[in-house]
Amino acid sequence: MSTPLGTRPEWAEVIVEHAAEDATARRLIGQLVAVEVASLAFCRLLERWARGDADPSTPGRRQAALRRAADRVETALAGLEQPLGRYLLELEADSAEGRSWFGEPSRAELVDWEPVLDRAGVKLAAHRVAAAYLELAVLVRALEGLSSQVRWNSSVDRGSLWAGLFDLRENLLGRALDDLRALAS
């Protein structure tokens, strides 16, 4: 795949390395970048509120900001389904016995957002916010872990890549997508 050096995240190297078709890899990378950027914005918005930074300045604007952030993630995730499915099909790992790079939640990602939302004056379902935050934070951490493997010149085999992308699809394109749609509406 020919793109200028430094214009894609480090984790993209693994996608390109195992791609059957450059076009499929480009589409998947582009959509994963969109999901990562939107996920970071969603998580950072909530984390700022947890620190007491009440920006935007009114409860109504904060609620609208969270809905917009959820909508951006939902839109990015909806666009991920086709390129991810295509890439998984083309990858055709010999076995799904690889070790998934898409991890489990850590204690830092298990947050009760109800008090934060109450303090911010945001009237959205705290359980949906918590579930969405959890899945998106795990995604961001998993992609950073994949980037670290690239930086350390640690290879990711086809089976592990397939397992991680499969886990990503199962975790984000199901309940997490439903939670984000509900928050965005």
Secondary structure, DSSP 4 states (H G I P E B T S, - for coil): ----TTSS-TTHHHHHHT-S-HHHHHHHHHHHHHHHHHHHHHHHHHHHHHTT---SSSHHHHHHHHHHHHHHHHHHHHHHHHHHHHHHHHH--S-TTSPPSS-PPPGGG----HHHHHHHT--S-HHHHHHHHHHHHHHHHHHHHHHHHHHTT----HHHHHHHHHHHHHHIIIIIHHHHHHHH-
